[in-house]
Amino acid sequence: MMFFSSLTKSFKCLSTGGSISNMLSNGYIARYNTKANVFFNRTRELRYFRNAFSNEQPRLHVILGPPSTGKTALIRVITTKNENFSPLFINCRNGQFDSPENVYNSLSIQFKTLADKQMKYLEKLPNELEIKDKILDFVNFVAEKGKEKITSDRVSELLTNLFSQLGNSSKEGASLLKSFLNWLVLNTKEERRFHAILTSSDSFFINWIESQLQIPHVTPYVVGDLSIGEAEDYFEKHVLPQHGCEELKGKFDHVRRITGTRMLIINMYVSEYKNNGGKLEYDEFSVFRQEDDKLRTGLDPFGFPGEPIDPLWDRNDLIKVMKKIVEAENKGFVLERDLIEEIGIRKLHSLVNNNFLHRRQTNMFANDINAPNEVILTAMNQPSLRAMERLLKILA
C-alpha cells in the first residue's frame, strides 16, 4: 500500500497563526494550465523513484521542486503503472482543512474511490481473511465471509483511527498537521505499513517538516525541469506535432532561451506562438509578462500587496540578487551562502517566501542542474530570469 498526498504552497503561514485552509489553498502567484495531457517519459527519474518506493523499509518521502515541474504527474505514473503499488491519493488542494471535522469530510470524499479501485482484489480474498490484513491495519471493517459487499459508502471508516487522533488535537492548523505527520511516521517507520509520499513546491516545506519530526524520519527529493536533451525531444516530438508548428523544428535553442526546459512553459509558449499567428517575441509571452510585472512591483517592496509574508528587502537588495542570478545563467543556480553574504539571510529568505527565488535544500534525483551538495537558489523559471535580465538593462 502507498499513501500519496499532494500539498500546495504554502506552509510558510504556519508561524503566523493562519488557518490550515489558507495554508493548503494558497499557491504560487501563477498556476499555468494547458490542455496537454501526454505524459513525457522521464526515464531517469522514473527508474530512481521506482527503486526508492520499492524499498522494503517504508519511508516518508517528500518530493520537492519548483511549481509546475510535473511532480504529481510523475509520481502518479510511477505508482499507478506498477502492479506492485496500490496507491491512495489525497489531494490537499481540495476541500477545507481548518478543523478536525472539515479535514475528515474533505479527505473522506477522496478516500471513497479506494474501495471501488480495489474491488477486484478484495473479491479474490478468502472469505475468512480480514481485509485489514491485506490493505492497511487501520482499515476498520471486515468482509464477513463474502456476504457483505465492500462499497464506497463504507470507505469513510478507513479514517477512523487517524481522525480519532485529530479530533483530540487542537483546532489550530499547525496542531492538525503535526498530528497528521505523526500518524504518517507511525505507519511508515514504526509499524512499517506503507510508504508515504508528500509533494510540495514550497521552498521551506522540508525545513518545516524537519522541525516537526526528527530528521531521519524524512527523505527529500527534487523533481526539477527536464534536461536539455529531454526538453528538446519533448519539444520536437510532442509539442510541435500537437500544435502543428513544424516550422519551429530545429529552433529549440532559441525557444529554450525564452522558456527554459519546463514542459508546461514550453507548451504554453508554442500554444501562444500559434495563436499569435506564428510569431511571439519573448516579451510578449504571458509568463514573461507576469514575471516582469512581479519584479517591477518588487522594486518597491513596501507597496507590494497580496503576499502572506511582509517583505524585508529593499530595492538595492533585489537588484543585487537579480544580478547574481543573471550572471549565473549558464550554471543555473547561485549558492545560498553567496547571496547571504550579499544581503543577509532574513532578506534573502523573505525573497524566497514571496516567490522571487526558488530554494533547493537538496538536488537528489534532479536532472536539470548539476549542483553541488549545498543549498542553492534559482530563478522561479526561465521567463523570470529573462525579465530580470531586461529590467537590469533598463535600470542601468
C-alpha positions as CSV (number, residue, x, y, z in Angstrom):
1,M,0.0,0.0,0.0
2,M,1.2,3.5,-0.7
3,F,-0.1,6.8,0.6
4,F,0.3,9.8,-1.6
5,S,-0.5,13.4,-0.7
6,S,-0.1,16.4,-2.9
7,L,0.5,19.6,-0.9
8,T,0.4,23.0,-2.4
9,K,2.3,26.1,-1.3
10,S,2.4,27.4,1.3
11,F,3.2,26.2,4.8
12,K,5.1,29.4,5.5
13,C,1.9,30.7,7.1
14,L,2.3,28.3,10.0
15,S,4.2,30.7,12.1
16,T,1.7,33.5,11.7
17,G,-1.2,31.5,13.0
18,G,-3.0,31.3,9.7
19,S,-5.7,28.7,9.2
20,I,-4.8,25.4,7.6
21,S,-7.3,26.0,4.9
22,N,-5.4,29.1,3.8
23,M,-2.1,27.2,4.0
24,L,-3.3,24.4,1.7
25,S,-5.1,26.6,-0.8
26,N,-2.7,29.4,-1.3
27,G,-0.3,28.7,-4.2
28,Y,2.3,30.3,-6.3
29,I,1.1,33.5,-7.9
30,A,0.5,32.0,-11.3
31,R,-0.6,28.4,-11.9
32,Y,-0.3,27.7,-15.6
33,N,-2.8,25.2,-17.2
34,T,-2.7,23.7,-20.6
35,K,-4.7,21.1,-22.4
36,A,-1.6,18.9,-23.0
37,N,-2.2,15.5,-21.3
38,V,0.6,13.4,-22.8
39,F,2.9,12.1,-20.2
40,F,6.5,12.5,-21.2
41,N,8.7,9.6,-20.2
42,R,11.3,10.9,-17.8
43,T,13.3,7.7,-17.9
44,R,15.9,8.6,-15.3
45,E,13.5,9.9,-12.6
46,L,11.1,7.0,-13.2
47,R,13.8,4.5,-12.5
48,Y,15.1,6.3,-9.4
49,F,11.7,6.8,-7.8
50,R,10.5,3.2,-8.6
51,N,13.6,1.9,-6.7
52,A,13.0,4.3,-3.8
53,F,9.4,3.4,-3.4
54,S,10.1,-0.3,-3.7
55,N,12.4,-0.4,-0.7
56,E,11.3,-3.0,1.9
57,Q,11.7,-0.4,4.6
58,P,8.7,2.1,4.2
59,R,9.7,5.7,4.3
60,L,8.1,9.1,4.4
61,H,9.2,10.6,1.1
62,V,9.0,14.3,0.4
63,I,9.0,15.3,-3.3
64,L,10.1,18.9,-3.8
65,G,10.7,21.2,-6.7
66,P,9.6,24.4,-8.4
67,P,6.0,25.0,-9.3
68,S,4.6,23.1,-12.4
69,T,7.6,20.8,-13.0
70,G,5.3,17.8,-13.1
71,K,5.9,16.3,-9.7
72,T,2.4,15.0,-9.2
73,A,2.1,13.6,-12.7
74,L,5.4,11.8,-12.4
75,I,4.6,10.2,-9.1
76,R,1.1,9.2,-10.2
77,V,2.6,7.4,-13.2
78,I,5.2,5.6,-11.1
79,T,2.7,4.4,-8.6
80,T,-0.3,3.6,-10.8
81,K,1.5,1.8,-13.7
82,N,3.3,-0.7,-11.4
83,E,1.2,-3.6,-10.2
84,N,3.3,-3.8,-7.0
85,F,1.9,-0.5,-5.9
86,S,-1.6,0.2,-4.6
87,P,-1.6,4.0,-4.2
88,L,-4.1,6.0,-2.3
89,F,-4.1,9.7,-3.4
90,I,-5.0,12.6,-1.2
91,N,-5.1,16.0,-2.9
92,C,-4.9,18.6,-0.2
93,R,-5.6,21.4,-2.6
94,N,-9.3,20.3,-2.4
95,G,-11.6,20.9,0.5
96,Q,-11.5,22.7,3.8
97,F,-8.8,21.9,6.4
98,D,-9.4,24.3,9.3
99,S,-10.9,21.9,11.8
100,P,-10.8,18.2,12.5
101,E,-14.4,17.8,11.2
102,N,-13.6,19.6,7.9
103,V,-10.4,17.6,7.5
104,Y,-12.4,14.4,7.9
105,N,-15.1,15.5,5.5
106,S,-12.6,16.7,2.8
107,L,-10.3,13.7,2.9
108,S,-13.1,11.1,3.2
109,I,-14.5,12.2,-0.1
110,Q,-11.2,11.3,-1.8
111,F,-11.0,8.0,0.1
112,K,-14.3,6.9,-1.5
113,T,-12.5,5.8,-4.6
114,L,-10.3,3.4,-2.8
115,A,-12.7,0.5,-2.4
116,D,-14.0,0.8,-5.9
117,K,-10.5,0.6,-7.3
118,Q,-9.6,-2.4,-5.2
119,M,-12.9,-4.3,-5.7
120,K,-11.4,-7.0,-8.0
121,Y,-8.6,-7.6,-5.5
122,L,-10.9,-7.7,-2.5
123,E,-13.3,-10.2,-4.1
124,K,-10.4,-12.6,-4.6
125,L,-9.6,-12.7,-0.9
126,P,-10.5,-15.9,1.0
127,N,-13.8,-15.5,2.9
128,E,-12.2,-15.9,6.3
129,L,-9.4,-13.4,5.6
130,E,-9.8,-10.0,7.2
131,I,-9.3,-7.3,4.6
132,K,-7.3,-5.2,7.0
133,D,-4.5,-7.7,7.0
134,K,-4.0,-7.2,3.3
135,I,-4.6,-3.4,2.8
136,L,-4.0,-1.3,6.0
137,D,-4.1,-2.1,9.6
138,F,-6.2,1.0,10.2
139,V,-9.0,-0.4,7.9
140,N,-11.8,-0.8,10.4
141,F,-14.1,-3.2,8.7
142,V,-14.1,-6.9,7.6
143,A,-15.8,-8.6,4.7
144,E,-17.8,-11.1,6.7
145,K,-17.4,-14.4,4.7
146,G,-18.2,-12.7,1.4
147,K,-21.8,-11.8,2.4
148,E,-21.2,-8.1,2.9
149,K,-20.2,-6.3,-0.3
150,I,-17.5,-3.6,0.1
151,T,-18.7,-0.4,-1.4
152,S,-17.5,3.2,-1.5
153,D,-20.2,4.1,1.1
154,R,-18.2,2.4,3.8
155,V,-14.8,3.7,2.9
156,S,-15.0,6.6,5.3
157,E,-14.4,4.1,8.1
158,L,-10.8,3.9,6.8
159,L,-10.2,7.2,8.5
160,T,-11.4,6.2,12.0
161,N,-8.1,5.8,13.6
162,L,-6.5,8.8,12.0
163,F,-9.2,11.2,12.8
164,S,-9.7,9.9,16.3
165,Q,-6.3,11.4,16.8
166,L,-7.1,14.6,15.0
167,G,-10.3,15.0,17.0
168,N,-8.3,15.1,20.2
169,S,-5.9,17.7,19.0
170,S,-6.2,21.5,18.9
171,K,-8.3,23.1,16.2
172,E,-5.4,25.2,15.1
173,G,-4.0,24.2,11.7
174,A,-0.4,23.6,12.9
175,S,-1.6,21.1,15.5
176,L,-3.7,19.3,13.0
177,L,-0.8,19.0,10.6
178,K,1.6,17.8,13.2
179,S,-0.9,15.1,14.2
180,F,-1.2,14.0,10.6
181,L,2.6,13.8,10.2
182,N,3.0,11.8,13.4
183,W,0.4,9.4,12.0
184,L,2.4,9.0,8.8
185,V,5.6,8.4,10.8
186,L,3.7,5.7,12.9
187,N,2.6,3.9,9.7
188,T,5.9,4.2,7.9
189,K,8.9,4.0,10.3
190,E,7.3,2.3,13.3
191,E,4.6,-0.1,12.0
192,R,6.1,-0.4,8.5
193,R,2.7,-0.5,6.9
194,F,3.2,1.6,3.8
195,H,5.4,4.2,2.0
196,A,4.0,7.7,2.3
197,I,4.7,10.4,-0.3
198,L,4.2,14.2,0.1
199,T,4.8,16.7,-2.6
200,S,5.1,20.4,-2.4
201,S,6.5,23.4,-4.3
202,D,7.2,25.4,-1.1
203,S,11.0,26.1,-0.8
204,F,10.8,25.7,3.0
205,F,8.4,22.8,3.3
206,I,11.1,20.3,4.0
207,N,12.5,22.6,6.7
208,W,9.1,22.8,8.3
209,I,8.6,19.0,8.2
210,E,12.0,18.5,9.8
211,S,11.2,21.0,12.5
212,Q,8.1,18.9,13.4
213,L,9.7,15.5,13.1
214,Q,13.1,14.0,13.7
215,I,15.2,14.4,10.5
216,P,15.8,10.7,10.0
217,H,12.1,10.2,9.5
218,V,12.0,12.1,6.2
219,T,13.7,11.5,2.8
220,P,13.7,14.6,0.5
221,Y,14.0,14.5,-3.3
222,V,13.6,17.1,-6.1
223,V,11.7,16.9,-9.4
224,G,13.2,19.7,-11.4
225,D,12.8,20.6,-15.1
226,L,13.8,18.4,-17.9
227,S,17.4,18.1,-19.0
228,I,18.2,20.0,-22.2
229,G,18.2,16.8,-24.3
230,E,14.9,15.6,-22.8
231,A,13.3,19.0,-23.3
232,E,14.4,19.1,-27.0
233,D,12.8,15.7,-27.5
234,Y,9.6,16.8,-25.8
235,F,9.6,20.0,-28.0
236,E,10.3,18.3,-31.3
237,K,8.3,15.0,-30.8
238,H,5.3,16.1,-28.7
239,V,4.7,19.8,-28.6
240,L,5.3,20.8,-32.2
241,P,3.1,18.0,-33.7
242,Q,0.4,18.7,-31.1
243,H,0.2,22.4,-32.2
244,G,1.0,22.0,-35.8
245,C,4.0,24.2,-35.6
246,E,6.6,22.2,-37.6
247,E,8.2,25.5,-38.8
248,L,9.8,25.7,-35.3
249,K,11.6,22.4,-35.8
250,G,15.3,22.8,-35.2
251,K,14.8,26.1,-33.3
252,F,14.8,24.7,-29.8
253,D,17.8,26.6,-28.7
254,H,16.0,29.9,-29.4
255,V,12.8,28.7,-27.7
256,R,14.7,27.4,-24.7
257,R,16.2,30.8,-24.1
258,I,12.7,32.0,-23.6
259,T,11.0,29.0,-21.9
260,G,13.8,27.0,-20.2
261,T,13.2,23.3,-20.0
262,R,9.9,23.2,-18.0
263,M,7.4,21.2,-20.0
264,L,4.4,23.3,-19.1
265,I,6.1,26.6,-20.1
266,I,7.4,25.1,-23.4
267,N,3.9,24.0,-24.3
268,M,2.4,27.4,-23.3
269,Y,4.9,29.3,-25.5
270,V,4.2,27.2,-28.6
271,S,0.5,27.5,-28.0
272,E,0.7,31.3,-27.7
273,Y,3.0,31.4,-30.7
274,K,0.4,29.6,-32.8
275,N,-2.5,31.7,-31.5
276,N,-0.5,34.8,-32.3
277,G,-0.2,34.0,-36.0
278,G,3.2,32.2,-35.9
279,K,5.2,34.9,-34.1
280,L,5.8,35.7,-30.5
281,E,8.6,37.8,-29.0
282,Y,10.0,36.8,-25.6
283,D,8.5,40.0,-24.0
284,E,5.1,39.2,-25.4
285,F,4.9,35.8,-23.8
286,S,2.3,35.7,-21.0
287,V,4.6,34.1,-18.4
288,F,7.3,36.7,-19.1
289,R,4.7,39.5,-18.7
290,Q,3.6,38.1,-15.3
291,E,7.1,37.7,-14.0
292,D,8.2,41.1,-15.3
293,D,5.3,42.8,-13.5
294,K,6.1,41.0,-10.3
295,L,9.8,42.0,-10.4
296,R,8.9,45.7,-11.1
297,T,6.5,45.7,-8.2
298,G,9.1,44.0,-6.0
299,L,11.4,47.0,-6.5
300,D,9.1,48.9,-4.2
301,P,8.5,46.1,-1.6
302,F,6.7,48.2,0.9
303,G,4.0,48.8,-1.6
304,F,3.9,45.1,-2.6
305,P,0.3,43.8,-2.0
306,G,-1.3,40.4,-1.5
307,E,1.5,38.3,-0.1
308,P,1.4,36.5,3.3
309,I,4.9,37.4,4.3
310,D,5.9,41.0,4.9
311,P,8.8,41.9,2.5
312,L,12.1,42.6,4.3
313,W,14.3,43.5,1.4
314,D,14.7,46.9,-0.3
315,R,15.2,48.0,-3.9
316,N,19.0,47.6,-3.8
317,D,18.8,44.1,-2.3
318,L,16.6,42.8,-5.2
319,I,18.9,44.4,-7.8
320,K,21.9,42.7,-6.2
321,V,20.1,39.3,-6.3
322,M,18.9,39.7,-9.9
323,K,22.5,40.5,-11.0
324,K,23.8,37.3,-9.3
325,I,21.0,35.2,-10.8
326,V,21.5,36.5,-14.4
327,E,25.3,36.2,-14.2
328,A,24.9,32.5,-13.2
329,E,22.6,31.6,-16.0
330,N,24.9,29.1,-17.6
331,K,25.3,27.3,-14.2
332,G,21.6,27.6,-13.5
333,F,21.9,28.4,-9.8
334,V,23.6,30.5,-7.1
335,L,24.8,29.1,-3.8
336,E,22.7,30.3,-1.0
337,R,25.7,31.2,1.1
338,D,26.9,33.6,-1.6
339,L,23.6,35.5,-1.6
340,I,23.5,35.5,2.2
341,E,26.9,37.3,2.1
342,E,25.3,39.9,-0.3
343,I,22.1,40.8,1.6
344,G,21.8,38.7,4.7
345,I,19.7,35.6,5.4
346,R,16.5,37.3,6.6
347,K,16.2,39.4,3.5
348,L,17.1,36.5,1.2
349,H,14.5,34.2,2.8
350,S,11.9,36.9,2.5
351,L,12.5,37.0,-1.2
352,V,12.1,33.2,-1.3
353,N,9.0,33.3,0.7
354,N,7.5,35.9,-1.7
355,N,8.3,33.7,-4.7
356,F,11.1,35.8,-6.3
357,L,13.5,32.9,-6.0
358,H,13.2,29.1,-5.5
359,R,15.4,27.4,-2.9
360,R,16.6,23.8,-3.2
361,Q,17.9,22.2,0.0
362,T,18.8,19.1,-1.9
363,N,19.2,18.1,-5.5
364,M,18.6,14.4,-5.1
365,F,17.1,12.8,-8.3
366,A,17.0,16.2,-10.1
367,N,18.1,16.0,-13.7
368,D,18.2,19.7,-14.8
369,I,21.0,21.2,-12.7
370,N,24.4,19.8,-12.0
371,A,24.6,21.3,-8.5
372,P,27.0,20.7,-5.6
373,N,25.8,19.2,-2.3
374,E,24.8,22.6,-0.9
375,V,21.6,24.7,-0.7
376,I,21.1,26.5,-4.0
377,L,18.8,29.3,-5.3
378,T,17.4,29.7,-8.8
379,A,15.0,31.9,-10.6
380,M,11.4,30.8,-10.4
381,N,11.5,29.9,-14.1
382,Q,13.3,30.9,-17.3
383,P,10.9,33.8,-18.2
384,S,11.6,35.2,-14.7
385,L,15.3,35.2,-15.5
386,R,14.7,36.9,-18.8
387,A,12.6,39.5,-17.0
388,M,15.5,40.1,-14.6
389,E,17.9,40.5,-17.4
390,R,15.8,43.1,-19.2
391,L,14.9,45.0,-16.0
392,L,18.6,45.3,-15.1
393,K,19.3,46.8,-18.5
394,I,16.5,49.3,-18.0
395,L,17.8,50.3,-14.6
396,A,21.5,50.6,-15.7
